[in-house]
Each structure stands twice: as structure tokens, then as C-alpha cells.
Amino acid sequence: MRYDFDRVIDRMGTYSTQWDYAADRFGSADVLPFSISDTDFAVPDEVMDALRARMEHPIFGYTRWNHSDYKGSVAGWFARDGASHVDMDWVVYSPSVIFSAATVIRLVSEPNDAVVTLTPMYDAFYGLIEGNGRELVAVAQASAMDGYGLDWDALEVALARPEAKVMLLTNPHNPTGKVFTAGELARIVELCHANGVFLISDDIHRDMILGETPYTPVTNITREGAALLCSASKTFNTPGLIGSYALIPDDDLRERFLFELKQKNALSSVSILGMTAQMAAYRSCSEYVDELVAYIRGNMQALKDFLAANLPEIRFAVPQGTYLAWMDASGLELDATELQRRLVEVGHIGIMSGETYGGAGYLRMNLACPRSKVERGMERMLAGIRS
């Protein structure tokens, strides 16, 4: 492999949320963390070279994002599969995917309207929906171990509620790893259109496809009543540089989004380094993604084999996408508090409780890290649970 994903890099002392502030999530700093969704991998050389070159220029003034170099990098990245087309006019900058989601929700709905989503779900969505005065309507999404079953009847009922104005989707789904097929997306779009529900798809894990189901952007299915939100930050490990984008095909909604961005929030200038990193990654780093996905798949398989041999009470299947292992630990017959106590206090390992995402009895483990860390983590998991 060209890229060294086995390399262990000490992140302590860098103000890392995952490493320096592990105690915020686990009540102890003495844990090996597998928590927040960034990776423990160095960014690609091509990105580092672009950042170094930009750092050589000693002025970091207000910077424009609305140009063909930035928007064209996004369109080009989506065009790699030969089937997806992104019009550069659709592309708008945003500081984060969550900022985009909150903004679009406010633009297409009113306070006390309902947002339909699939649970378990990315924990930031709870605050995003309720913090903006919207009602959360949840429809269950099964795990890989249960065939990723979705109750379509329940989804149809939820979307038909008069107060339902938005559906908030993640594709690939966080935390289950489900990758929605083109047919499934078409069915979701059909239900949303039939009920006047606007569809927001958070596709930040779009590049992490581990299984046979290919990624399909919702903009391949429809250009009406939908927006796709994304960022290069998960794939290339650059969230600290700040930056994301949205694809908004609807001209009127896009203009209203830009008004919110620039006039209401004064975010007309982009993060220079975030923009530089994204353009370099999207233009030069396809090989990096291919090798990264293969490495993550290997980490997932190592965990699967370990659990089958040592902790068969924990059900786990390699997900279709993301670098997040979603494990069903209900077979241990331990409540979430006791399970976390054993993991943290005895095993000295930090794995997120599924309750954080609305999945009681589950654990979410970030495997975007060197294999040696995964191996140490598995041994610590075993020691804590068997204590």
C-alpha cells in the first residue's frame, strides 16, 4: 500500500477531542478511546503538500469560496463513479454539515413542525432537531445483524403526519452503517414527495463503502424537495480545518440558504486551510480512499473474528459503510451503566454506549485507526467484560 495506515501517531497534547478530552465522555482520562468520528490517520501527502504550499504565503485574509476551483472539485469528486452528476451551481459552502442541516430545517419548516428520522441516529441530530423547536419523529432502522430492516409502513405513517415537514437521513447511516440502494432512496423520495416532506441527506460518510452496495447520492434520484450535505473532513481527517458543502439544486432555496449564510451569519469568507485541503483531496486522493476503505474493512473483519472467538454474546457484522462498528451487546445481559463501568474502570477502554444514539444494548466503536490500536482495544474490551 502507498499509504501507511499502520503508523501510530501520538495525538495527546494537540487538544484532540477524542484523546485529550476523553474524560468528558467516559469520566476518566485513563482510557484508550474509540469515540468521536475522526480518524487516527495522517492526512494524505497530497493534502499536506497543498497546505504547506499555502502556508508559505504569509497572508491569511478573507477568502472567497464561490469559484469554479472549489465547486468544480466537488463536482469532479461525485463524477468519479461515472453515474453521478453535480451541477457546480448547486454547490454552496458551509462551516459544518450540522450548520447546513439546521439552516435548511429552519428554511423549509416552522417551529413545532416534525422532523422524521431513522433511529438509532447520530447523536447531534437530537439537539439539532429539538434545539430548533421541531418535534422528533423516529422510525426504527435495524442493524446489519438483523438485515438492515426498515419498517416502511411506519415510515409512510410518519411522513403522512400533517406536522411532518422534513425527513433527515444519513447515507451511509450513522451508526448502523446501512448504505441505501438507489431503489430504497427512490422509495423514500416518493414518500416524501407524496406528503410534501423535504428530504435532507447527510452523506458525510459517502466515501466509506465497505460492502457491495454502491453509494448513490439522493441528487441522482431527484432534484426537487431535497438537499445533500457533505464534507471531505471524515474521509481525509480534516474536521479541525473547518468546512463542508451542500448540494441544493432548487434555485430559490439555495439563494435563501446563502442569505442565511452571508447576511444573517456573516459567513461569506471560507476557512482558507479547509478549502485548500478539500480541493487537494478531491483532485488527487482517489487512491488514498481506496486504500483507506480496504484498511477499515480489515479492521472490521478483525473485530468480527475476535468477537466470534472470545465474546460470542456480542453480535456484530461488518457494516456496508462508515468506519463505525455497531455491536449488539445485549447478549451480555448487562445494563448500559454496568457495561460502561467494566469497559472504563477495568478494561480502560472508551467505547460509546449505544444509548447515546438511541440504541439501547449496543456499542459504537470507531475503527478508523491503526490495526495495533484495534488489537489493544479488543484485548481491553475482553478484560473489562470478563471481569
N, C-alpha and C positions, 0 to 999 in steps of 0.2 A: 504494500500500500504506500502511496506517496505521502500521506499524512499520518502523523504519529499520534494515534488516539490512546496509546498506552502510556504516554508521557504523563507523569504526575506533577502537577503544578501547585505549589503552596499558595492558597488564596487568603490565608489568615493575614490580618493587618491591612487588607485592602478595602475595608468597610463593606465586605460582602454580606448581603442579607442572609444567604444560606449558611455561611461559615462563621463570620464574626458575631452574628446575632442569632445563633441557633437557640439560645436560651429564651428568646421571645416566643418561639413556637413550642419548645419542648420543656421549658422550665429548668433546663440545665445546659451549660455550655460544653459539658463533657460528653458529647455525642458525635458520632460520625453521621453527618447529615445527608439525607436523600430527599430533600423537601422542595423548595421553590423551583419553578421551571426555568432555570438557566442551566448551562452545561459546565462541566469542569474541563472543557477542551479549549486549547488555544484557538483563536480565530485564524482563518486561513492566511497563508503568507501573502496572497494577493491583496487581501484586505489590509493587513499590516503595512504592506508596501505603499498602498494608496494613502493610508493615514499618516505614515511617516513623511511622504511627499507633501501632503497638505500642511503638516506641522512645520515644515521648513519655511513656509510663508508666515511671516511674523504678525500678520494682522488677521483677526477673527471677528470681523464686523458683521452687521446684519446681512443675511444671506437669503437669496431667492430660491425657492424650490420649484416654482411654476415655469418649468422649461423642459425642452424635449430630452435633455440628457437624463434628468431624473425620471420623468414619466415614461420615457422610452425604455429605461432599464426594467421597469415593472412590466410593460407590455411584452418586452422580449422574454422575460422570465416565464410568463404564462404561455408564450407561444412555443416553448421548447417541446411540448407534447405533440405538436402538430395538429391539435384539435381545438385549442382554446384561443380565442381572440379577445384582446383587451384594447379598446379604443383609448388612445392617450388622453382624450378629453374627459374620460371617466375618472382619471386618477386625481385624487386630492391628498394633500399631506395632512397628517395629524400627529400630535406628540405621542399618542398611545392608542391601542385598539380600544381600551376601555373608555377613553375620552370620546372616540368616534361613536361607540355604541350608545353612550349616554346622550350624546348630542343628537343622534338620529332618533332615538326613542322620544326625546322631547319634541323633535320636529314633526313626528308622524303620529303622535298621540297626545292625550291630555292627562292631567293628574287624575288618579283613581281609575284610569283605564287599566286593562290587564295585559301582561306580557306572558305569553306561553313559552315554556322552555322544557327541555328534557332533563330529567334528574336521574342519577346524581349529576351535578354540574360544577363547573369551575366556580370556586367559592366567591370570587369577586363579583359574579353575577348577582348574588343575593343582595349585596349592598347597592349595586348599580341599579337594580330594579326598585327596591324598596326605598332607597335614598332619594330617588327621583319621584317618589309619590305614586308609583304604579303597583298594581296588585300582581303577585306572582302566581301563575297557574302552572302546576307541574304535571308532566306526563312521564311515566317511568320508561327509562331506557335500560334494557338488560345488559349484562356483561358479556364478554366474549365466551365465558364458560357456559352461558345459557343461550348461546346463539345470537346474541345481539337483538333479541326480540323486541319489537316496538308495538305497543297496543295502538294500532291505527284507529280503531273505533274511539278510544279515549282521546286521541289527538284530534279527531274530527269533532267530537263533542266540545273539547276545549276551545278549538278555533271558531266554533259556531256561537260561542257565548257573545252576547251583544257588546260586552265591555272589552272583548279581546281585540286589540288593535295591532299588536306586534307579536311576531314569533322570533325568539333569539336562539339561534342554532350555533353549535360549534362543529366544524367539519375539517379534519377529524375531531371526534368528540372527546372532550376532556371532562372526566377522567377515564372513560371506558375504552377509548382507542378505536371506536367504531368509525369506519370510513363509509360515508353514504354513497351508494351507487347512483348513477345517473337516473335510473328508474325511480329510486326512492326519493331523490331530490325532486324529480318531476311530479311525483305524487304529493309531496309536501307543498310545492309551488301551486299545484292545482287546488289543494285545500285552502291555502292562504288566499289565492285569488277569488275563490268562490265565496269567501267570507269577508273580503275586504281587509285582510290582515297583511301588514307589511312584514317582509322577511329580512332579518339581519343575520348574516352568516359570518361568524368569526372563524377565519381559516388560518390562524397563525401557525398551526402545526402542519400546514399543507405539504411541506416537503418531506415529512417523516412518514412515509408509506412503507410499512413493513411486510404487508401481505400481498395478495393477488388483486385485491380491489383497487383500481386506479383512482386517483383523486380527480374529482370533477368540480370545477368552480360553479357556483349557482348561476353566474352570469352566462354560462353555456346553456342554461335551461331557460332563463327569462331575463329580460332587460327592463321589466316593469315590476314595480312594487317590491324591489329588492335592492340590497346593498351588501357588498362583500368587504369585510375588514381584514387587514393582514399586516404583516411586518416581516422583515428579514431577521429580526432580533433573536427569535427562538432557534432558528436553523444555524445561524452563524455566531451566536453567543455575543450579541452586541446590545442587550437591553439598556446597559448603562450609558450608551451613547445617545439614546433617545431618538425615537422616530418610528412612525408607522404610516400606513396609507389606507385609503378606502377607494373602492371602485363604486361609483354612483352613476349609473347610466342615465337616470332621469335628470334632465337639464334643470328643471325648477328646483328639485330637491338639492341638487349639487350646489346651485347658487345660494340657496338658503343655508346649506352647511358651511359654505365659505364665508357667508356673512357672520355666522356664529363664530367661526374660527378667527376671522380677522377683526371684524368690528366689535363684537361682544367680548372676545377674549384676547385680542391684540396678539394673536399668534400668526402673524404674517411672515415672520422670519423663522427659518428652519435651524435645527442643530447642524452645524457645519460638519462635524465629525460623523454624526448619524447618517446624514445624506451621503457623505463620501463613502462610508462603509457599505451602505446599501447598494450604491451604484457599482462599486467594485465587485461586491459579492455576486450580484445578479448578472454581471457581464462576464465574469471569469471563473466562477466557482462551481460549475456543474459537477466536476469530478470530485470535489470535496463532499458534496451532498451524497453522491453515490457511495463513497467510502464510509461516510458517517452513518448512513442508513444500514449498510452491511454490518458495521461495528455494533450499532444499537441492537440489531437483530440478534447478533451473537450474545450480547449481554442478556437479552430477554430469554434466549434459549438456555443460557447458563443458569438463570434463576429458575426456570421451569424444571430443569433436570434436578437442581438442588432440592427444590421443594418436594418433588416426587420421591426422592430418595430419603429425605430427612424430616420433612414436615408435610406428610400427605394429607393432613387435616386442612391445609390451606389449598384452595383451588385456584389455579392460575393457568391461563392460556396466553400465548404470545398475541398481543393486540394487532389489529390491522394497521394502526397508525399511532403516532406520538412516541415519545420516549418515556412514557409513564406506565409503570406496571400496576395494574388494578387487580388486587388479590382479594379473594373471598376468604376471610379468616374466621367466618362464623363457626366452622367446624371445630375450632379450638375450644368453643364454649366458654369464652372469656368475655366479660363486658369490656367496652372500649377503654374505660379508665384503668382496669387491671392490665389489659394488654399493653397500653402505653406505659404503665409503670414498669412492667417487666422489660420492655424494649429499652426504655430510657435509663432506668436505675440499675438494671442488671446487665443488659446487653450493651448499653452505652451507644445506642443507635437511634437516629431520628428519622422515623418514617411517618408520614402524615396519616392521621386517623381518617377513615372514610366518612366519619360523621361530619367532618369539615365540609364535605361536598354533598351531603345528604345521602350517603351510602353507609348506613349502619352495618357493622360487621366486616367492613372492607378496610384495606390499607392501600395507600398510593405511594409508590416508591419511584423516584426519579433515577433512571438508569443511564442518563447521559453523562457518563463518567468513565475513567479508565477501568479495565477489567479487574485490576488488582483491588480497587475500591469496592467493586461489586462483591468480590470474593470475601473481603474482610467484612463487608456488611452482612452477607449471608451467614457467616460464622457467628457474628454478634446477634443476629436475629435468632438463630438456633439456641445460642446460650441463654438469651433472655427468655424465650418462650418455654424452654425446657427446665427453667429454674424451679 
